[in-house]
């Protein structure tokens, strides 16, 4: 049973990394669930302090993920249309352009979102799209780093208790 929980936990950690880029999955929180599942094994001692701190980090990052893109958009004169367009552009970009869509999709989506709001101001839409894009990248980078950190913690915990697992 421990091996099954270990594999499921690791899959959640990997899913969390994907969730750093996909707006439908909460990346760090999904990775945290992988850490939680790992601590339910008999081989890994439960450390509620560790789980509490990592949960707090994932919640803070989740909240910041909504604040950082908004700050970037507002700084460059953007609106909610740009932020929504950036998220939609990410999904469409990934579907049609693969990994390159992670970069291009949010920018084009934010630009088109701003153009929908006010089609007469293309230079303003471009500036706002840039701000939305920068905010999106900052939030995504933060989620990615935290999710990678949780995977590293996961691997360390498994490595430390390898003998009890097998």
Secondary structure, 3 states (H helix, E strand, C coil): CHHHHHHHHHHHHHHHHHHCCCCCCCHHHHHHHHHHHHHCCCCCCCCHHHHHHHHHHHHHHHHHHHHHHHHHHHHCCCCHHHHHHHHHHHHHHHHHHHHHHHHHHHHHHHHHHHHHHCCCCHHHHHHHHHHHHHHHHHHHHHHHHHHHHHHHHHHHHHHHCHHHHC
